[in-house]
Amino acid sequence: MLTIISFLGFTLFVAVVAWYATRKTDEKSADGYYLGGRSLGAITIAGSLLLTNLSAEQIVGLNGQAFAEGLMVMAWETLAAIAMIFTAIYLLPKYMKKGITTIPEFVEKRFDQQTKALLSVLFLFAYGIVLLPTILYSGSLAFSTMFDLPNVMGVAPWTVIWICVITIGLIGMVYAIFGGLKAVAVSDLINAIGLLIGGLLIPVFGLLLIGDGDLGEGLGILWDTNPEKFKLKGAVDSSIPFGTIFTGMMLAQIYYWGTNQSILQRVFGAKSLKEGQKGMLLAAFVKFVIPIIVVLPGIIAWHVFEGQLDNPDQAYPALVAKVLPGAFTGFFAAVLFGAVLSSFNSLLNSSATLFGFDLYRMYFKKDASELDTVKAGKTFGIVLGLISMTIAPFIAFAPDGLFSYIQQSLGSLSVPILAVVMTGVLTKKVPAIGAKVVMIGGVLLYLISLLFLEPHFRDTAVSIAQSQGITDLSELSIIKAEAYPHYLHVMGILFVFNVIVMLIFGKIKPKKVVTEEETTDVIDITPWKYAFIVGAIISVLVISTYFIFS
C-alpha cells in the first residue's frame, strides 16, 4: 500500500508542478509549443538534457552491458561529456546565432529545402523505429522484472510487456502532445533530481548487501573478487574494443549531443546562448559521475547473482527488486516511470516539431499558420507514438542486448547526418547534391556492411578456423571479431568516406551562391565567458578516469 501511495504521490506532484510552471505559456504559437517560449534557464536545460538521455533504455541497457562486460562500457558516459563540451563551446554559438528551431532548419539555410526534408525524414526514422520503441520496451522490462508483474498479474511475461508498453505510451503521448516543450522540460528537471537520488541509492544498498552492512567493505569485496570487471580497455572481441573510443564511439557521441534534434531542442529553448552553454556544461559535469548509476549497479548485480541471469538486461531491475527497501520502492518506481516518460515524450515532442516545422509547411500546407503547424505536429506525434508502441515488444528478440541494438541501429542514420551537418558547419561551397548523395548512400552503405558483409566475413572466418581444427570458443571469438571491422570502426570509416564525397562535390560542382552569415535578434547570443575554462576542467576530470583505472 505504501508503495502505491508513494508512486502516485510523486507522479502527481510532478504533473502539478509541470502544469503550474507552464500555465501561462502560449502553446498555440510555434515558439511556445516547440521551444517553451525560449524561456528555459540553465538548470532546467541541464535537467531536461539528462532525463532525455538517461531513461530506462540507458539505465537498463548499459547496466546490462556492465553485467556482461564490466567497467569498460563506462566509455559511453564519459565520452558523452567531451561531446557535450564540444557542442556547447563550438557548435551551439553557430546554431543559436541563426535563431533556428530545428537542426534541419540549419541544414536548409546551408543547403536547400529538399536536403532539410531528407534530414527530417532520417531523424523521424531514427525516433520511430529505434529510439521510441527501445524506450518503451526497456521501461516495460524494468517494471515487469522489478515488481515480478507476470506472477502478480497471473499472465505471461510477453503479455505484461504489451500491457506496460501501451500504458507508458499512452501516458507519454498525453504529456508530449498536449503539454509542449516547457511542460516536458519542467517535469524533466524534477524527475532528474529524483533519478539522481534514487539512482545513487541502488549501488549504495547493493554494496551494503555485499559488505554485510559496511559500504567500504562491500566495495572492497566487489573489487577484489571481480577484477576482470574493472578493466577499462576492451578486448578485440568485446562490445567496445579500446580503439573504437577514438573512431566511431566519439562520432556517435558528437552526433547525439551535437546534431540530434531531441537533445538540441532543449538548448534551443534557452533564454540566451549563455544559459544554453551553462545548461549543457552542467549536464556534462553530471555525466562524469553518471557511471555510478548506469554502470556500477551492473557489476554489483554480477556479484550478487553470481552471473546467473537469463538476460543481462534484467540485471538492473533484478538488483533493484533485491536490495531496495520497501519504503523506497514506490518513490523509485515513480522516478523511473518519470525517466521513461521523459525520454519518450521528449522524442515525441521533437518528432512533432520536425514534422510540423520542417515537413508540413513544405509538402502539405504551404500557407499553414503557426496554429495549423502545431496541430499537424501533434497529430503526427500521436501516429508515431502508436507505431512505436507496436514495434516495442519485439525488441526482446534483439540478439546482442538492448544497448548494442540501439547503437548499431542508429549507426545507419547517425553517420550520414553527422557528416552533412559538420560539413555544412565547416565549409561554404559544398553543394546540396553532395549532402543528398551522402544521406541516401551513407545509410545504404552502412546497412550493407552491417547486414551482409559483416556476417559473411565473420562466418567464413569461423568456418575456416573450425576446418583447421580450432574448437576453443575464446579463440574462435577473437578470430570472428578480427575478420571484419567492429561496427564502431565501420562508422568511423564511413564518416570519413562521406565527408570526402561531399568535399569532392564541392570541388567539381561548388555551390555558386554562398549564403551570407546572419545573426538573429530573437535571443541574446553573447557567449558565457567561462565556458572554455569550465569545459577544460571537466575534460581533465574525464581523461583522468582512464589513467586511474588503467
DOKOLTOR-597964 format. One line per field, with one value per residue (C-alpha): residue number from 0; residue in one letter; x, y, z. Coordinates in steps of 0.5 Angstrom, whole numbers, plus 500, padded with zeros to 3 digits. Layout:
BEGIN
i	[NUM|...]
aa	[a|...]
x	[X|...]
y	[Y|...]
z	[Z|...]
END
This chain:
BEGIN
i	[0|1|2|3|4|5|6|7|8|9|10|11|12|13|14|15|16|17|18|19|20|21|22|23|24|25|26|27|28|29|30|31|32|33|34|35|36|37|38|39|40|41|42|43|44|45|46|47|48|49|50|51|52|53|54|55|56|57|58|59|60|61|62|63|64|65|66|67|68|69|70|71|72|73|74|75|76|77|78|79|80|81|82|83|84|85|86|87|88|89|90|91|92|93|94|95|96|97|98|99|100|101|102|103|104|105|106|107|108|109|110|111|112|113|114|115|116|117|118|119|120|121|122|123|124|125|126|127|128|129|130|131|132|133|134|135|136|137|138|139|140|141|142|143|144|145|146|147|148|149|150|151|152|153|154|155|156|157|158|159|160|161|162|163|164|165|166|167|168|169|170|171|172|173|174|175|176|177|178|179|180|181|182|183|184|185|186|187|188|189|190|191|192|193|194|195|196|197|198|199|200|201|202|203|204|205|206|207|208|209|210|211|212|213|214|215|216|217|218|219|220|221|222|223|224|225|226|227|228|229|230|231|232|233|234|235|236|237|238|239|240|241|242|243|244|245|246|247|248|249|250|251|252|253|254|255|256|257|258|259|260|261|262|263|264|265|266|267|268|269|270|271|272|273|274|275|276|277|278|279|280|281|282|283|284|285|286|287|288|289|290|291|292|293|294|295|296|297|298|299|300|301|302|303|304|305|306|307|308|309|310|311|312|313|314|315|316|317|318|319|320|321|322|323|324|325|326|327|328|329|330|331|332|333|334|335|336|337|338|339|340|341|342|343|344|345|346|347|348|349|350|351|352|353|354|355|356|357|358|359|360|361|362|363|364|365|366|367|368|369|370|371|372|373|374|375|376|377|378|379|380|381|382|383|384|385|386|387|388|389|390|391|392|393|394|395|396|397|398|399|400|401|402|403|404|405|406|407|408|409|410|411|412|413|414|415|416|417|418|419|420|421|422|423|424|425|426|427|428|429|430|431|432|433|434|435|436|437|438|439|440|441|442|443|444|445|446|447|448|449|450|451|452|453|454|455|456|457|458|459|460|461|462|463|464|465|466|467|468|469|470|471|472|473|474|475|476|477|478|479|480|481|482|483|484|485|486|487|488|489|490|491|492|493|494|495|496|497|498|499|500|501|502|503|504|505|506|507|508|509|510|511|512|513|514|515|516|517|518|519|520|521|522|523|524|525|526|527|528|529|530|531|532|533|534|535|536|537|538|539|540|541|542|543|544|545|546|547|548|549]
aa	[m|l|t|i|i|s|f|l|g|f|t|l|f|v|a|v|v|a|w|y|a|t|r|k|t|d|e|k|s|a|d|g|y|y|l|g|g|r|s|l|g|a|i|t|i|a|g|s|l|l|l|t|n|l|s|a|e|q|i|v|g|l|n|g|q|a|f|a|e|g|l|m|v|m|a|w|e|t|l|a|a|i|a|m|i|f|t|a|i|y|l|l|p|k|y|m|k|k|g|i|t|t|i|p|e|f|v|e|k|r|f|d|q|q|t|k|a|l|l|s|v|l|f|l|f|a|y|g|i|v|l|l|p|t|i|l|y|s|g|s|l|a|f|s|t|m|f|d|l|p|n|v|m|g|v|a|p|w|t|v|i|w|i|c|v|i|t|i|g|l|i|g|m|v|y|a|i|f|g|g|l|k|a|v|a|v|s|d|l|i|n|a|i|g|l|l|i|g|g|l|l|i|p|v|f|g|l|l|l|i|g|d|g|d|l|g|e|g|l|g|i|l|w|d|t|n|p|e|k|f|k|l|k|g|a|v|d|s|s|i|p|f|g|t|i|f|t|g|m|m|l|a|q|i|y|y|w|g|t|n|q|s|i|l|q|r|v|f|g|a|k|s|l|k|e|g|q|k|g|m|l|l|a|a|f|v|k|f|v|i|p|i|i|v|v|l|p|g|i|i|a|w|h|v|f|e|g|q|l|d|n|p|d|q|a|y|p|a|l|v|a|k|v|l|p|g|a|f|t|g|f|f|a|a|v|l|f|g|a|v|l|s|s|f|n|s|l|l|n|s|s|a|t|l|f|g|f|d|l|y|r|m|y|f|k|k|d|a|s|e|l|d|t|v|k|a|g|k|t|f|g|i|v|l|g|l|i|s|m|t|i|a|p|f|i|a|f|a|p|d|g|l|f|s|y|i|q|q|s|l|g|s|l|s|v|p|i|l|a|v|v|m|t|g|v|l|t|k|k|v|p|a|i|g|a|k|v|v|m|i|g|g|v|l|l|y|l|i|s|l|l|f|l|e|p|h|f|r|d|t|a|v|s|i|a|q|s|q|g|i|t|d|l|s|e|l|s|i|i|k|a|e|a|y|p|h|y|l|h|v|m|g|i|l|f|v|f|n|v|i|v|m|l|i|f|g|k|i|k|p|k|k|v|v|t|e|e|e|t|t|d|v|i|d|i|t|p|w|k|y|a|f|i|v|g|a|i|i|s|v|l|v|i|s|t|y|f|i|f|s]
x	[500|506|509|503|502|509|509|502|504|511|508|502|507|511|505|502|509|509|502|504|510|507|500|502|506|503|502|499|505|511|516|511|510|516|521|518|517|525|525|529|534|541|539|532|536|541|536|532|538|540|533|532|538|538|532|531|534|540|540|537|541|548|548|546|553|556|554|556|563|565|567|569|562|563|566|559|558|565|566|559|562|567|562|557|563|565|558|557|563|564|557|552|554|554|547|544|546|542|535|534|528|531|537|534|533|540|541|536|540|546|544|537|529|530|536|532|527|531|535|528|526|532|531|524|526|531|526|520|524|530|529|522|521|527|525|518|521|526|522|517|522|524|518|516|522|522|515|515|509|508|507|503|498|498|499|505|511|510|503|506|511|505|501|507|508|501|500|507|506|499|501|507|503|499|505|508|503|499|504|509|517|516|512|517|523|520|518|525|528|524|525|532|533|529|533|540|538|534|540|545|541|542|549|549|544|548|555|552|549|555|559|554|552|559|559|567|568|563|566|573|570|567|574|578|573|571|578|576|570|574|579|578|581|576|579|578|572|569|563|568|575|579|581|574|574|578|574|566|564|567|563|557|557|558|552|548|550|551|546|541|534|531|537|539|531|532|538|535|529|534|533|540|546|550|544|545|552|551|546|550|556|553|550|557|559|554|555|562|559|553|557|556|548|549|555|557|550|551|558|554|549|554|557|550|547|554|553|547|541|537|538|544|538|535|541|539|531|533|538|533|528|533|536|532|528|520|519|523|520|514|519|524|518|516|522|524|517|518|525|522|516|521|525|519|515|522|523|515|515|522|518|512|517|521|514|510|516|520|515|508|509|513|509|502|500|505|501|500|499|503|497|496|503|503|496|499|505|501|497|504|506|500|501|509|507|502|507|513|508|507|515|517|515|519|526|526|529|535|541|546|543|539|544|548|542|541|548|548|541|543|549|546|543|548|554|551|547|554|558|552|552|559|561|556|559|566|565|561|562|560|553|546|547|553|549|543|548|551|545|542|548|551|545|545|553|552|546|550|556|552|547|551|559|560|556|559|567|566|562|567|573|570|568|576|578|574|576|583|582|581|575|577|571|575|580|574|571|577|578|571|572|578|575|571|572|568|561|564|570|566|562|569|571|564|564|571|569|562|566|571|565|562|569|569|563|565|571|567|561|562|556|555|551|554|549|551|552|546|545|538|536|531|535|542|548|553|557|559|566|568|565|572|575|570|570|577|576|571|575|581|577|574|581|584|579|582|589|586|583|589]
y	[500|505|503|505|512|514|512|516|522|523|522|527|532|532|533|539|543|542|545|551|552|552|555|562|559|561|553|556|559|555|558|557|550|547|552|553|561|561|562|556|557|553|549|547|545|541|537|536|534|529|526|526|522|518|514|506|504|508|505|498|497|500|496|490|491|492|486|482|486|491|498|499|501|507|510|511|516|519|521|524|529|531|531|536|541|541|542|548|552|551|548|552|559|557|554|560|566|564|563|556|552|545|542|541|549|550|545|549|555|552|547|547|545|538|537|539|535|529|530|531|524|521|524|521|514|514|516|512|505|505|510|511|503|502|507|503|496|498|501|496|490|494|495|488|485|490|488|481|483|476|473|479|479|472|473|471|476|477|480|484|487|489|492|496|499|501|504|508|510|513|517|519|522|526|529|531|532|537|540|542|543|547|542|537|541|542|535|533|537|535|527|529|531|524|520|522|521|514|512|513|509|503|502|504|499|494|495|495|488|485|488|486|493|496|500|501|493|492|496|492|485|487|490|484|478|481|484|482|487|493|493|499|497|493|487|486|481|486|490|496|495|500|503|505|510|514|513|511|512|519|520|517|522|528|526|525|531|536|534|531|535|532|534|541|543|543|548|552|554|557|565|566|563|564|560|555|554|554|548|544|544|543|537|535|535|531|526|525|522|518|512|511|510|507|502|500|497|492|490|489|485|481|479|479|474|470|472|468|471|469|476|481|487|484|486|493|491|485|488|494|489|485|491|497|497|497|504|507|502|507|513|510|507|514|517|511|512|519|518|513|518|524|521|518|525|529|525|525|533|533|529|534|539|536|534|541|546|542|538|540|547|545|539|539|546|552|557|554|558|557|554|550|547|546|542|538|536|534|529|526|525|521|517|516|514|509|506|506|502|497|496|496|489|486|489|483|479|483|478|483|486|493|498|495|494|502|504|499|501|509|508|508|514|518|517|521|526|528|528|533|538|538|539|545|548|548|549|554|551|544|544|541|535|533|533|529|523|522|522|517|513|513|510|504|503|502|497|493|493|491|486|483|484|483|477|474|475|473|467|465|466|462|456|456|456|450|446|447|444|450|449|453|458|464|463|463|469|473|470|472|479|480|478|485|492|493|497|503|503|502|508|512|509|511|518|520|517|521|528|526|525|532|535|532|535|542|542|539|543|548|552|558|563|563|564|570|569|572|574|573|578|573|572|575|571|573|567|565|568|562|556|555|554|550|546|544|543|537|535|534|530|525|524|523|517|513|514|512|505|504]
z	[500|502|495|491|495|494|487|486|490|487|480|482|485|478|474|478|478|471|470|475|471|464|465|462|456|450|447|441|438|435|440|445|444|441|445|451|449|449|457|459|464|465|471|467|461|465|468|461|458|463|463|456|455|462|461|462|456|458|466|464|457|460|467|463|459|465|468|462|461|466|467|460|458|462|456|453|459|460|453|452|457|452|446|450|452|444|443|448|446|439|435|440|438|431|431|436|433|427|432|429|432|429|426|419|419|420|414|410|411|409|403|401|403|400|404|410|409|408|414|418|415|417|424|424|422|428|433|431|429|434|440|442|442|446|451|452|452|457|461|461|462|468|471|470|473|479|481|479|475|471|478|481|475|473|466|461|461|454|456|461|457|452|458|460|453|452|459|458|451|452|458|455|449|453|457|450|445|450|454|449|451|457|461|459|461|468|469|467|472|478|475|474|482|484|479|481|489|487|482|488|493|489|489|496|498|494|497|504|502|499|505|511|512|511|505|505|506|500|495|497|496|490|487|490|488|481|478|471|471|473|467|462|456|452|448|441|442|447|445|446|443|446|439|438|443|438|432|432|439|439|433|436|442|437|433|439|443|437|432|435|435|441|445|442|442|450|449|443|448|452|454|452|449|456|459|454|455|462|462|457|461|468|465|462|469|472|466|469|475|472|471|479|477|470|470|478|479|473|476|483|480|477|484|488|483|481|474|473|470|464|460|462|461|467|472|474|475|479|483|485|487|491|495|495|502|501|504|498|492|490|490|486|481|480|479|474|471|470|467|462|460|460|454|451|451|449|443|441|442|438|432|433|432|426|422|424|422|417|413|414|411|405|403|406|407|405|408|414|420|427|430|424|424|432|431|425|429|435|430|427|434|436|430|431|438|436|431|436|441|436|435|442|445|439|442|446|441|439|439|443|448|448|448|443|439|440|438|432|429|430|426|420|421|425|421|415|419|423|416|413|419|420|413|413|419|417|409|405|398|398|395|397|392|396|402|399|396|403|407|402|400|407|410|405|405|413|412|407|412|418|415|409|409|417|418|411|413|420|419|414|418|424|419|416|423|425|419|421|428|432|437|443|444|446|441|436|439|437|430|429|432|427|421|420|423|429|427|431|427|421|423|423|416|413|416|413|407|407|408|403|398|400|399|392|390|393|388|382|383|388|391|387|391|398|404|408|415|419|426|430|434|438|444|447|443|448|450|457|458|463|458|456|463|465|459|460|468|466|460|465|470|465|462|469|470|464|468|474|472|467]
END
